[in-house]
Amino acid sequence: MDSHHHRTHQPSSFRTVRDGAGGLLLAASLLVPIWGFAQEASPLATRKIRLVVPFSPGGSVDGLARTVAEALQKSSGASVIVDNKPGAGGNIAANQVAKSSSSGDTLSLLVTSINFYVNPVIVRNSGYDAFKDFVPVAHLGSMPYAFVVPPDSNVDSLKDYVARARAEPGKMSWGFGGNGTLGHFLGMALEEASKTKGNPISYRGGPDLLAALGGKHIDMVVMTVQSAAPLIKQGRLKALAFAGPQRNKVLPQVPTAMEQIPDYPQLNGYVFMLAPAGAPDALVAQLHQEMNRVLRSDAFQKRLDADGATVQVFASPAEAKRYFESDGAAWEALTRRAGLKVE
């Protein structure tokens, strides 16, 4: 799924209109198109934008959404808030945005992760179609994950964990933050690649995972680098491996899962923004343009660097649509092969 490569397109610059007769004539000739551009841009600046997040406050997706909200408000002039709507594996939030109207002064956008494509496969009557009910606006950043254990655990590497899981099938437990999430898939991928069977346990999110690990109720947790890295650096967690194609720049001394388990697949999750399918093309284009400005900003890049994350910037909404339709179909196929179902 890392086969998609996209160039980062630099924003076009505007020429400065200089003083003098020639400059006045040039200014006059540009007056109508500039006025037209301002008119076209004004609807976004006068709107209220709700970034609907299908997870509780304090998690990785929520954190990125709040960074985006602040930057988008500053860039566009629109009023931007984050609205957390957890529950039903993300279906409550997705359905709310899918059914929202784009005609009023408030525009609802969904900020979510790959479980958006997984839910309609694993949940009967999820209520939304991932491809027909939404239009992609922007990729907001990758979601690096880590395999972690308590600091005093006698498991020191992913190879150690696999050896124990092989010696005692079904006994070694591993936790993740919800069915159909990336952490769930990464743990399943480990079992498949190592030909072992452990005891997977679903939790509601990062705080519950950490509580279970701290209380020695579970042997290992698969969680985001954003949540894990500070605790790893403080010695409160021990990292066994990072998922992903290369080592994470936040903790480069920690090996990847692929380095330790040769058959471990390359799975990359990410956070992205979607508008309801009914949103006018011109409005989606404006949002896309504003988001590209945000994604290229130094402040946003610094935020991603802190998590060891990367972002893809697309030249147009059409290019974004092609990418997400292809990658979304791949996640759907992976979910079907895994046989995940939630009644």
C-alpha positions in Angstrom: 0.0 0.0 0.0 3.1 2.2 0.0 3.2 2.0 -3.8 1.6 5.3 -4.3 4.1 8.1 -4.8 3.0 11.7 -5.0 5.0 14.8 -5.6 4.7 17.7 -3.3 3.5 20.6 -5.4 4.7 24.0 -4.3 2.0 26.8 -4.1 2.1 29.2 -6.9 3.3 32.7 -6.0 1.6 36.0 -7.0 3.5 38.8 -8.7 3.7 42.1 -6.9 2.0 45.0 -8.7 4.5 47.8 -8.9 3.8 51.6 -8.8 3.6 53.7 -12.0 1.4 54.0 -15.0 2.1 50.5 -16.2 1.4 49.1 -12.7 -1.9 51.0 -12.6 -3.0 49.5 -15.9 -1.9 46.1 -14.8 -3.8 46.6 -11.5 -6.9 47.6 -13.3 -6.7 44.6 -15.6 -6.3 42.3 -12.6 -9.1 43.9 -10.5 -11.9 41.8 -11.9 -10.2 38.4 -11.5 -8.9 39.3 -8.0 -12.4 40.4 -7.0 -13.7 37.1 -8.4 -11.2 35.1 -6.4 -12.1 36.9 -3.2 -15.8 36.3 -3.9 -15.1 32.6 -4.5 -13.0 32.3 -1.3 -15.4 34.2 1.0 -17.9 31.3 1.7 -15.2 29.3 3.5 -14.1 32.2 5.7 -17.7 32.9 6.8 -18.5 29.3 7.6 -18.3 27.3 10.8 -16.4 24.1 10.3 -16.9 21.1 12.6 -14.2 18.5 12.5 -16.1 15.3 13.7 -13.7 12.8 15.3 -15.0 9.2 15.9 -12.7 8.8 18.9 -12.5 10.1 22.5 -10.5 13.2 23.3 -6.8 12.7 24.0 -6.1 10.0 21.4 -3.9 10.3 18.4 -6.6 11.1 15.8 -8.1 13.7 18.2 -4.7 15.3 18.7 -4.0 15.6 15.0 -7.6 17.0 14.4 -7.0 19.7 17.0 -3.7 20.7 15.4 -5.5 20.9 12.1 -8.4 22.9 13.6 -6.1 25.5 14.9 -4.1 25.8 11.7 -7.1 25.8 9.4 -8.9 28.5 11.4 -5.8 30.7 11.2 -5.3 30.0 7.5 -8.9 30.3 6.2 -10.5 32.7 8.7 -13.3 30.1 9.3 -14.4 29.2 12.8 -13.2 25.6 13.3 -14.1 23.3 16.2 -13.4 19.6 17.0 -16.5 17.5 17.9 -15.7 14.1 19.4 -18.4 11.5 18.5 -17.0 8.1 19.7 -19.1 4.9 19.6 -20.0 2.0 17.3 -16.5 1.7 16.0 -16.8 5.2 14.3 -20.1 4.6 12.7 -21.9 7.3 14.7 -19.5 10.0 13.5 -19.4 8.8 9.9 -23.2 8.6 9.6 -23.6 12.0 11.2 -21.2 13.6 8.6 -22.6 11.6 5.7 -26.1 12.9 6.5 -25.1 16.5 7.2 -26.0 19.4 4.9 -23.4 21.6 3.2 -25.9 24.3 2.4 -26.0 26.1 5.8 -23.3 28.1 7.5 -21.9 25.0 9.3 -19.9 22.4 7.4 -19.2 19.0 9.0 -16.0 17.2 8.0 -14.9 13.7 9.2 -11.4 13.3 10.5 -10.8 9.6 10.8 -8.4 6.7 10.2 -8.4 3.4 8.2 -11.2 1.9 10.4 -13.5 4.1 8.2 -13.0 1.6 5.4 -13.0 -1.4 7.7 -16.3 -0.7 9.5 -18.7 -1.3 6.6 -17.1 -4.7 6.1 -17.1 -5.9 9.7 -20.3 -4.3 11.0 -23.7 -5.3 9.7 -25.6 -2.3 8.5 -22.9 0.3 9.2 -25.2 2.9 7.6 -22.7 4.5 5.2 -20.8 3.7 2.0 -17.2 4.7 2.4 -16.9 5.6 -1.3 -20.3 7.0 -2.3 -21.2 9.0 0.8 -17.9 11.0 1.1 -15.4 12.9 -0.9 -11.7 12.9 0.3 -10.2 16.3 1.1 -6.7 15.7 2.5 -4.3 13.2 3.9 -3.3 14.5 7.4 -0.5 12.2 8.3 0.7 8.6 8.8 0.0 6.8 12.1 3.1 5.0 13.2 2.5 2.2 15.8 4.7 0.5 18.4 4.6 -2.9 20.1 5.2 -2.1 23.8 5.5 -4.0 27.2 5.9 -3.0 30.8 9.4 -1.8 31.6 10.1 -4.7 33.9 8.9 -7.3 31.4 11.3 -10.1 30.7 10.3 -9.9 27.0 13.0 -7.8 25.4 12.2 -8.0 21.7 9.4 -9.0 19.3 11.4 -12.2 18.7 11.2 -13.0 22.4 7.4 -12.4 22.4 6.9 -14.7 19.4 9.1 -17.4 21.0 6.9 -17.3 24.1 3.7 -17.3 22.1 4.9 -20.3 20.1 5.8 -22.2 23.3 2.4 -21.5 25.0 -0.3 -21.1 22.3 -3.2 -18.9 23.3 -1.5 -17.7 26.5 0.4 -14.5 25.6 -2.1 -11.6 25.5 -1.9 -8.5 23.4 -4.1 -5.4 23.5 -5.3 -2.9 20.9 -7.7 0.1 20.9 -10.8 -1.3 19.3 -11.9 -3.9 16.7 -11.0 -3.0 13.2 -8.4 -0.4 14.1 -4.9 -0.3 12.8 -3.6 -1.7 16.1 -5.9 -4.7 15.7 -4.6 -5.4 12.2 -1.0 -5.0 13.2 -1.3 -7.5 16.0 -3.1 -9.9 13.7 -0.4 -9.5 11.1 2.2 -10.5 13.7 0.3 -13.7 14.5 0.0 -14.5 10.8 3.6 -13.7 10.0 5.0 -15.6 13.0 2.5 -18.5 12.7 1.5 -18.1 16.4 -1.7 -17.7 18.2 -2.0 -15.4 21.2 -4.9 -13.9 23.2 -6.0 -10.6 21.6 -8.0 -8.2 23.8 -9.8 -5.1 22.6 -9.8 -1.9 24.7 -11.5 1.4 24.2 -8.3 3.4 23.6 -4.9 4.5 24.8 -5.7 5.2 28.5 -7.4 1.8 28.9 -4.5 0.1 27.2 -1.9 1.7 29.4 -4.0 0.9 32.6 -4.2 -2.7 31.5 -0.4 -2.9 30.8 0.4 -1.1 34.1 -1.8 -3.5 36.0 -0.1 -6.5 34.4 -3.4 -7.6 33.0 -1.9 -8.0 29.6 1.5 -8.9 28.2 1.9 -6.6 25.2 0.1 -3.6 23.6 0.0 -2.3 20.1 -0.4 1.5 20.3 0.4 4.7 18.5 3.9 6.2 18.7 2.3 9.5 19.7 0.9 7.9 22.9 3.8 5.5 23.5 6.9 7.6 22.7 6.9 9.9 25.7 6.4 7.0 28.1 9.2 5.0 26.3 11.6 7.9 26.7 10.6 8.2 30.4 11.3 4.5 30.9 7.6 3.8 31.8 7.2 1.5 28.7 9.6 -0.7 26.8 9.4 -0.7 23.0 9.9 -4.1 21.3 9.4 -2.8 17.7 7.9 -0.3 15.4 5.5 -1.2 12.7 6.2 0.3 9.3 8.8 0.1 6.5 11.6 1.9 8.3 12.7 2.8 11.9 11.0 5.7 13.5 13.0 8.9 13.8 11.6 9.5 17.2 13.3 6.4 18.6 15.7 5.3 15.9 17.4 2.7 18.2 14.2 0.5 18.2 14.1 -2.0 15.4 11.1 -2.5 13.1 8.8 -5.5 13.2 10.0 -6.4 9.7 13.6 -6.5 10.9 12.7 -9.2 13.5 10.0 -11.1 11.8 10.9 -11.4 8.0 7.3 -12.1 6.9 5.8 -9.2 8.7 3.8 -7.1 6.1 4.1 -3.4 5.4 0.9 -1.9 6.8 0.6 1.9 6.9 -2.3 3.6 8.6 -3.1 7.3 8.4 -5.5 10.0 9.4 -7.5 11.8 6.7 -10.2 14.3 6.2 -13.5 13.7 4.3 -16.4 15.9 3.3 -20.0 14.7 2.8 -20.6 13.7 -0.9 -23.1 16.5 -1.2 -20.6 19.3 -0.7 -20.2 21.5 -3.8 -17.1 20.9 -5.8 -16.0 24.5 -5.4 -16.1 24.2 -1.7 -14.2 21.0 -1.6 -11.6 22.6 -3.9 -11.3 25.5 -1.4 -10.9 23.2 1.5 -8.3 21.2 -0.3 -6.3 24.3 -1.2 -6.5 25.6 2.4 -5.5 22.2 3.8 -2.5 22.0 1.4 -1.4 25.3 2.9 -1.7 23.9 6.4 0.1 20.6 5.5 3.1 22.5 4.0 3.4 24.8 7.0 6.5 24.6 9.2 4.3 24.3 12.3 2.4 21.3 11.0 5.6 19.6 9.8 7.1 20.1 13.3 4.0 18.4 14.8 4.4 15.4 12.5 8.1 15.2 13.2 7.4 14.9 16.9 5.5 11.6 16.2 7.8 10.4 13.5 4.9 10.7 11.0 4.8 11.8 7.4 2.1 13.3 5.2 1.1 13.1 1.5 0.1 16.3 -0.3 -2.1 15.9 -3.4 -2.2 18.3 -6.3 -6.0 18.3 -6.5 -9.1 16.8 -5.0 -9.3 14.4 -8.0 -5.8 13.1 -7.2 -6.7 12.6 -3.5 -9.8 10.8 -4.6 -7.9 8.4 -6.8 -5.4 7.6 -3.9 -8.0 7.0 -1.2 -10.3 4.9 -3.5 -7.4 2.6 -4.3 -6.0 2.4 -0.8 -9.5 2.1 0.8 -10.3 -0.8 -1.5 -7.0 -2.5 -0.3 -8.0 -2.1 3.3 -11.5 -3.5 2.5 -9.9 -6.5 0.9 -7.5 -7.0 3.8 -10.5 -6.9 6.2 -12.4 -9.5 4.2 -9.3 -11.8 4.1 -9.0 -11.4 7.9 -12.6 -12.5 8.3 -13.4 -9.9 11.0 -17.0 -9.5 11.9 -18.8 -7.5 14.7 -22.5 -8.4 15.2 
